[in-house]
Amino acid sequence: ARLLTDVSAPNVLVRWAFYLSVFAIPFARLYVPGTGDRVGVTRLIQALIVWAVLSQPRVCLRLVPVALFWFLAYCGVRILGGLWFTPELSELWWPSTFEWLQFSLPWVWVMFNVLQFPKTRRGGLWALVWGCSLCALFHVAGIGVEEVDRGIEGRSSVFGENANVVGATYATAGIVLIGLGMLRDVKPSHRFGLLPLIGIVGVGLAKTGSRTAGLILVMGILILLFQGRSFGSRTRRFASLLLIGAVLAGVMWQVPTVMKRFQNVNSSNLHQQEGRVRMMPVLWEMFLRSPIYGTGPDGYQFELTRRAMPYLLQEERTIAAHNLVLLLLVESCLIGFLLFST
């Protein structure tokens, strides 16, 4: 608070650039047709953030989060590793790294500063809720929907985003919705009004078939259950969560994609068997083979696919690690892992 005594509150442009950037999270891969993925939601948000920073640089850039330096160092290691070990794969690793540098990290810097002002925090949560609810509504209505793996498992994504990323975003929005509904200053009628939004987001999550997203949602609900200082009596929390659990259980009953994918863990069918179980020992072996230098960004994918899921090579596809810890260890060894983790 003392650091902000000589800084004016965010102006209208800064606040709305912040709210719209959060609202647009599930639409980040939405582009204008015919522009070659160059003009779209992300570019619009970039422009808004630049205008916001120019209008109030002291509000947007006054504080520098320490994590920003560690992420920049990790990006530097990833670029050097790519230039040294996998320059032939630069079309794969450079765009994702450059996206961090030109958008994600500057956005985090601005968000870190705007969130120092208490009045913007709940508004940011509502922006995420409304953005994800709208995206889930499109998902349920079949607008912008894409099938995953030709619809073999009934999974789908929306607006060109990875299904697991969409699912994790829905899960985060679901946790926020439940938390907002449990706050002490929320009227009972408003709590019941949030149930349709929870249902819509839950259906969207179920359609992605993301098991990770399901686990994130369950973990978030369990955490909220024990937050007594913010959410009133334990009886009220239990009653609220039971009602919400009933809504989510109904969603999973009607759209059982996630539950079916959990059942595939013990499947004997090679195409249905849990791929991550087969990938983990391969990735660990690759790390032990080169613990000092790593393989470089994306240099592991062909060997991982050949050894863990060879049938994908017949379809001219390779598989990503699906495990952040092992990904960091294999690509950039202990140096990249420690930088990112710190």
Contacts in CASP RR format, 6 or more apart in sequence:
PFRMAT RR
TARGET T0000
AUTHOR 0000-0000-0000
METHOD contacts of the structure
MODEL  1
ARLLTDVSAPNVLVRWAFYLSVFAIPFARLYVPGTGDRVGVTRLIQALIV
WAVLSQPRVCLRLVPVALFWFLAYCGVRILGGLWFTPELSELWWPSTFEW
LQFSLPWVWVMFNVLQFPKTRRGGLWALVWGCSLCALFHVAGIGVEEVDR
GIEGRSSVFGENANVVGATYATAGIVLIGLGMLRDVKPSHRFGLLPLIGI
VGVGLAKTGSRTAGLILVMGILILLFQGRSFGSRTRRFASLLLIGAVLAG
VMWQVPTVMKRFQNVNSSNLHQQEGRVRMMPVLWEMFLRSPIYGTGPDGY
QFELTRRAMPYLLQEERTIAAHNLVLLLLVESCLIGFLLFST
3 62 0 8 1.000
3 63 0 8 1.000
3 116 0 8 1.000
4 116 0 8 1.000
4 117 0 8 1.000
7 58 0 8 1.000
7 59 0 8 1.000
7 62 0 8 1.000
8 56 0 8 1.000
8 58 0 8 1.000
8 59 0 8 1.000
9 59 0 8 1.000
9 117 0 8 1.000
9 119 0 8 1.000
10 18 0 8 1.000
10 56 0 8 1.000
10 59 0 8 1.000
10 114 0 8 1.000
10 117 0 8 1.000
10 120 0 8 1.000
11 55 0 8 1.000
11 56 0 8 1.000
11 59 0 8 1.000
13 48 0 8 1.000
13 51 0 8 1.000
13 52 0 8 1.000
13 55 0 8 1.000
13 56 0 8 1.000
14 52 0 8 1.000
14 55 0 8 1.000
14 56 0 8 1.000
14 59 0 8 1.000
14 60 0 8 1.000
14 114 0 8 1.000
15 114 0 8 1.000
15 120 0 8 1.000
16 48 0 8 1.000
17 45 0 8 1.000
17 48 0 8 1.000
17 49 0 8 1.000
17 51 0 8 1.000
17 52 0 8 1.000
17 110 0 8 1.000
18 52 0 8 1.000
18 110 0 8 1.000
18 111 0 8 1.000
18 114 0 8 1.000
18 120 0 8 1.000
18 124 0 8 1.000
18 127 0 8 1.000
19 123 0 8 1.000
19 124 0 8 1.000
19 127 0 8 1.000
20 45 0 8 1.000
20 48 0 8 1.000
20 127 0 8 1.000
21 45 0 8 1.000
21 48 0 8 1.000
21 49 0 8 1.000
21 107 0 8 1.000
21 111 0 8 1.000
22 124 0 8 1.000
22 127 0 8 1.000
22 128 0 8 1.000
23 127 0 8 1.000
23 128 0 8 1.000
23 130 0 8 1.000
23 131 0 8 1.000
24 41 0 8 1.000
24 42 0 8 1.000
24 44 0 8 1.000
24 45 0 8 1.000
24 131 0 8 1.000
25 128 0 8 1.000
25 131 0 8 1.000
25 132 0 8 1.000
25 169 0 8 1.000
26 131 0 8 1.000
26 132 0 8 1.000
26 134 0 8 1.000
26 135 0 8 1.000
26 158 0 8 1.000
26 159 0 8 1.000
26 161 0 8 1.000
26 166 0 8 1.000
26 169 0 8 1.000
26 170 0 8 1.000
27 41 0 8 1.000
27 131 0 8 1.000
27 135 0 8 1.000
27 159 0 8 1.000
28 41 0 8 1.000
28 42 0 8 1.000
28 161 0 8 1.000
29 41 0 8 1.000
29 159 0 8 1.000
29 160 0 8 1.000
29 161 0 8 1.000
30 40 0 8 1.000
30 41 0 8 1.000
30 159 0 8 1.000
30 160 0 8 1.000
31 37 0 8 1.000
31 38 0 8 1.000
31 39 0 8 1.000
31 40 0 8 1.000
31 41 0 8 1.000
32 39 0 8 1.000
32 40 0 8 1.000
42 103 0 8 1.000
45 103 0 8 1.000
45 107 0 8 1.000
46 102 0 8 1.000
46 103 0 8 1.000
49 106 0 8 1.000
49 107 0 8 1.000
49 110 0 8 1.000
52 60 0 8 1.000
52 110 0 8 1.000
53 60 0 8 1.000
53 61 0 8 1.000
53 110 0 8 1.000
59 113 0 8 1.000
59 114 0 8 1.000
60 109 0 8 1.000
60 110 0 8 1.000
60 113 0 8 1.000
60 114 0 8 1.000
61 109 0 8 1.000
61 110 0 8 1.000
61 113 0 8 1.000
62 113 0 8 1.000
63 112 0 8 1.000
63 113 0 8 1.000
63 116 0 8 1.000
64 109 0 8 1.000
65 108 0 8 1.000
65 109 0 8 1.000
65 112 0 8 1.000
67 108 0 8 1.000
68 105 0 8 1.000
68 108 0 8 1.000
68 109 0 8 1.000
70 339 0 8 1.000
70 340 0 8 1.000
70 342 0 8 1.000
71 100 0 8 1.000
71 105 0 8 1.000
71 108 0 8 1.000
71 340 0 8 1.000
72 101 0 8 1.000
72 105 0 8 1.000
73 339 0 8 1.000
74 332 0 8 1.000
74 336 0 8 1.000
74 339 0 8 1.000
74 340 0 8 1.000
75 97 0 8 1.000
75 100 0 8 1.000
75 101 0 8 1.000
75 105 0 8 1.000
77 332 0 8 1.000
77 335 0 8 1.000
77 336 0 8 1.000
77 339 0 8 1.000
78 93 0 8 1.000
78 97 0 8 1.000
78 296 0 8 1.000
78 297 0 8 1.000
78 331 0 8 1.000
78 332 0 8 1.000
78 336 0 8 1.000
79 94 0 8 1.000
79 97 0 8 1.000
81 296 0 8 1.000
81 297 0 8 1.000
81 332 0 8 1.000
82 89 0 8 1.000
82 90 0 8 1.000
82 93 0 8 1.000
82 296 0 8 1.000
82 297 0 8 1.000
83 90 0 8 1.000
84 296 0 8 1.000
85 293 0 8 1.000
85 294 0 8 1.000
85 295 0 8 1.000
85 296 0 8 1.000
85 299 0 8 1.000
86 93 0 8 1.000
86 295 0 8 1.000
86 296 0 8 1.000
86 297 0 8 1.000
86 298 0 8 1.000
86 299 0 8 1.000
89 297 0 8 1.000
89 298 0 8 1.000
89 299 0 8 1.000
92 297 0 8 1.000
92 298 0 8 1.000
93 296 0 8 1.000
93 297 0 8 1.000
93 298 0 8 1.000
97 297 0 8 1.000
114 120 0 8 1.000
115 121 0 8 1.000
122 180 0 8 1.000
125 176 0 8 1.000
125 180 0 8 1.000
126 180 0 8 1.000
128 172 0 8 1.000
128 173 0 8 1.000
128 176 0 8 1.000
129 173 0 8 1.000
129 174 0 8 1.000
129 176 0 8 1.000
129 177 0 8 1.000
129 180 0 8 1.000
129 197 0 8 1.000
131 173 0 8 1.000
132 169 0 8 1.000
132 170 0 8 1.000
132 172 0 8 1.000
132 173 0 8 1.000
132 174 0 8 1.000
132 201 0 8 1.000
133 173 0 8 1.000
133 197 0 8 1.000
133 200 0 8 1.000
133 201 0 8 1.000
135 158 0 8 1.000
135 159 0 8 1.000
135 166 0 8 1.000
135 169 0 8 1.000
135 170 0 8 1.000
136 170 0 8 1.000
136 200 0 8 1.000
136 201 0 8 1.000
136 202 0 8 1.000
136 203 0 8 1.000
136 204 0 8 1.000
136 205 0 8 1.000
137 200 0 8 1.000
138 144 0 8 1.000
138 145 0 8 1.000
138 158 0 8 1.000
138 159 0 8 1.000
139 145 0 8 1.000
139 156 0 8 1.000
139 158 0 8 1.000
139 166 0 8 1.000
139 203 0 8 1.000
139 204 0 8 1.000
139 207 0 8 1.000
140 200 0 8 1.000
140 203 0 8 1.000
140 204 0 8 1.000
140 207 0 8 1.000
142 158 0 8 1.000
143 158 0 8 1.000
144 158 0 8 1.000
144 159 0 8 1.000
144 160 0 8 1.000
145 156 0 8 1.000
145 157 0 8 1.000
145 158 0 8 1.000
146 156 0 8 1.000
146 157 0 8 1.000
146 158 0 8 1.000
146 160 0 8 1.000
147 154 0 8 1.000
147 155 0 8 1.000
147 156 0 8 1.000
148 154 0 8 1.000
148 155 0 8 1.000
148 156 0 8 1.000
148 157 0 8 1.000
148 163 0 8 1.000
148 208 0 8 1.000
149 155 0 8 1.000
152 271 0 8 1.000
153 209 0 8 1.000
153 257 0 8 1.000
153 260 0 8 1.000
153 261 0 8 1.000
153 264 0 8 1.000
154 209 0 8 1.000
154 257 0 8 1.000
155 163 0 8 1.000
155 207 0 8 1.000
155 208 0 8 1.000
155 209 0 8 1.000
155 210 0 8 1.000
155 257 0 8 1.000
155 261 0 8 1.000
156 163 0 8 1.000
156 207 0 8 1.000
156 208 0 8 1.000
157 163 0 8 1.000
157 166 0 8 1.000
157 208 0 8 1.000
158 166 0 8 1.000
163 208 0 8 1.000
163 209 0 8 1.000
163 210 0 8 1.000
164 208 0 8 1.000
164 210 0 8 1.000
164 212 0 8 1.000
164 213 0 8 1.000
166 204 0 8 1.000
166 208 0 8 1.000
166 210 0 8 1.000
167 204 0 8 1.000
167 205 0 8 1.000
167 208 0 8 1.000
167 209 0 8 1.000
167 210 0 8 1.000
167 212 0 8 1.000
167 213 0 8 1.000
167 214 0 8 1.000
168 210 0 8 1.000
168 212 0 8 1.000
168 213 0 8 1.000
168 216 0 8 1.000
170 201 0 8 1.000
170 202 0 8 1.000
170 204 0 8 1.000
170 205 0 8 1.000
170 208 0 8 1.000
170 213 0 8 1.000
171 205 0 8 1.000
171 210 0 8 1.000
171 213 0 8 1.000
171 214 0 8 1.000
171 216 0 8 1.000
171 217 0 8 1.000
172 216 0 8 1.000
173 201 0 8 1.000
174 198 0 8 1.000
174 201 0 8 1.000
174 202 0 8 1.000
174 205 0 8 1.000
174 217 0 8 1.000
175 216 0 8 1.000
175 217 0 8 1.000
175 220 0 8 1.000
175 221 0 8 1.000
175 224 0 8 1.000
177 194 0 8 1.000
177 197 0 8 1.000
177 198 0 8 1.000
177 201 0 8 1.000
178 198 0 8 1.000
178 220 0 8 1.000
178 221 0 8 1.000
178 224 0 8 1.000
178 240 0 8 1.000
178 241 0 8 1.000
178 244 0 8 1.000
179 224 0 8 1.000
179 231 0 8 1.000
180 186 0 8 1.000
180 194 0 8 1.000
181 190 0 8 1.000
181 191 0 8 1.000
181 194 0 8 1.000
181 240 0 8 1.000
182 191 0 8 1.000
182 224 0 8 1.000
182 230 0 8 1.000
182 231 0 8 1.000
182 232 0 8 1.000
182 236 0 8 1.000
182 237 0 8 1.000
182 240 0 8 1.000
183 230 0 8 1.000
183 231 0 8 1.000
184 230 0 8 1.000
184 231 0 8 1.000
184 232 0 8 1.000
191 240 0 8 1.000
195 243 0 8 1.000
195 244 0 8 1.000
195 247 0 8 1.000
198 244 0 8 1.000
198 247 0 8 1.000
198 248 0 8 1.000
199 247 0 8 1.000
199 248 0 8 1.000
199 251 0 8 1.000
202 248 0 8 1.000
202 251 0 8 1.000
203 251 0 8 1.000
203 254 0 8 1.000
203 255 0 8 1.000
204 255 0 8 1.000
205 213 0 8 1.000
205 214 0 8 1.000
205 217 0 8 1.000
205 251 0 8 1.000
205 258 0 8 1.000
206 251 0 8 1.000
206 252 0 8 1.000
206 254 0 8 1.000
206 255 0 8 1.000
206 256 0 8 1.000
206 257 0 8 1.000
206 258 0 8 1.000
207 255 0 8 1.000
207 257 0 8 1.000
208 257 0 8 1.000
208 258 0 8 1.000
209 257 0 8 1.000
209 258 0 8 1.000
209 261 0 8 1.000
210 258 0 8 1.000
211 258 0 8 1.000
211 261 0 8 1.000
211 262 0 8 1.000
213 258 0 8 1.000
214 258 0 8 1.000
217 248 0 8 1.000
221 241 0 8 1.000
221 244 0 8 1.000
221 245 0 8 1.000
224 231 0 8 1.000
224 237 0 8 1.000
224 241 0 8 1.000
225 237 0 8 1.000
225 238 0 8 1.000
225 241 0 8 1.000
227 237 0 8 1.000
228 234 0 8 1.000
228 237 0 8 1.000
231 237 0 8 1.000
252 258 0 8 1.000
252 259 0 8 1.000
264 272 0 8 1.000
264 273 0 8 1.000
264 274 0 8 1.000
265 274 0 8 1.000
265 277 0 8 1.000
266 274 0 8 1.000
267 273 0 8 1.000
267 274 0 8 1.000
270 311 0 8 1.000
271 311 0 8 1.000
275 308 0 8 1.000
275 309 0 8 1.000
276 322 0 8 1.000
276 323 0 8 1.000
278 308 0 8 1.000
278 309 0 8 1.000
279 304 0 8 1.000
279 308 0 8 1.000
279 309 0 8 1.000
279 319 0 8 1.000
279 321 0 8 1.000
279 322 0 8 1.000
279 323 0 8 1.000
280 323 0 8 1.000
280 326 0 8 1.000
282 303 0 8 1.000
282 304 0 8 1.000
282 307 0 8 1.000
282 308 0 8 1.000
283 300 0 8 1.000
283 304 0 8 1.000
283 321 0 8 1.000
283 323 0 8 1.000
283 326 0 8 1.000
283 327 0 8 1.000
283 329 0 8 1.000
283 330 0 8 1.000
284 326 0 8 1.000
286 295 0 8 1.000
286 300 0 8 1.000
286 303 0 8 1.000
286 304 0 8 1.000
286 330 0 8 1.000
287 294 0 8 1.000
287 326 0 8 1.000
287 329 0 8 1.000
287 330 0 8 1.000
287 333 0 8 1.000
290 333 0 8 1.000
291 329 0 8 1.000
291 333 0 8 1.000
291 334 0 8 1.000
292 333 0 8 1.000
292 334 0 8 1.000
293 333 0 8 1.000
294 329 0 8 1.000
294 330 0 8 1.000
294 331 0 8 1.000
294 332 0 8 1.000
294 333 0 8 1.000
295 330 0 8 1.000
295 331 0 8 1.000
296 331 0 8 1.000
296 332 0 8 1.000
297 331 0 8 1.000
297 332 0 8 1.000
298 331 0 8 1.000
299 331 0 8 1.000
300 321 0 8 1.000
300 330 0 8 1.000
300 331 0 8 1.000
301 318 0 8 1.000
301 319 0 8 1.000
301 320 0 8 1.000
302 318 0 8 1.000
304 318 0 8 1.000
304 319 0 8 1.000
304 321 0 8 1.000
305 312 0 8 1.000
305 313 0 8 1.000
305 317 0 8 1.000
305 318 0 8 1.000
305 319 0 8 1.000
306 313 0 8 1.000
308 319 0 8 1.000
309 319 0 8 1.000
312 318 0 8 1.000
312 319 0 8 1.000
320 327 0 8 1.000
321 327 0 8 1.000
321 330 0 8 1.000
325 337 0 8 1.000
328 336 0 8 1.000
328 337 0 8 1.000
328 340 0 8 1.000
328 341 0 8 1.000
329 337 0 8 1.000
END
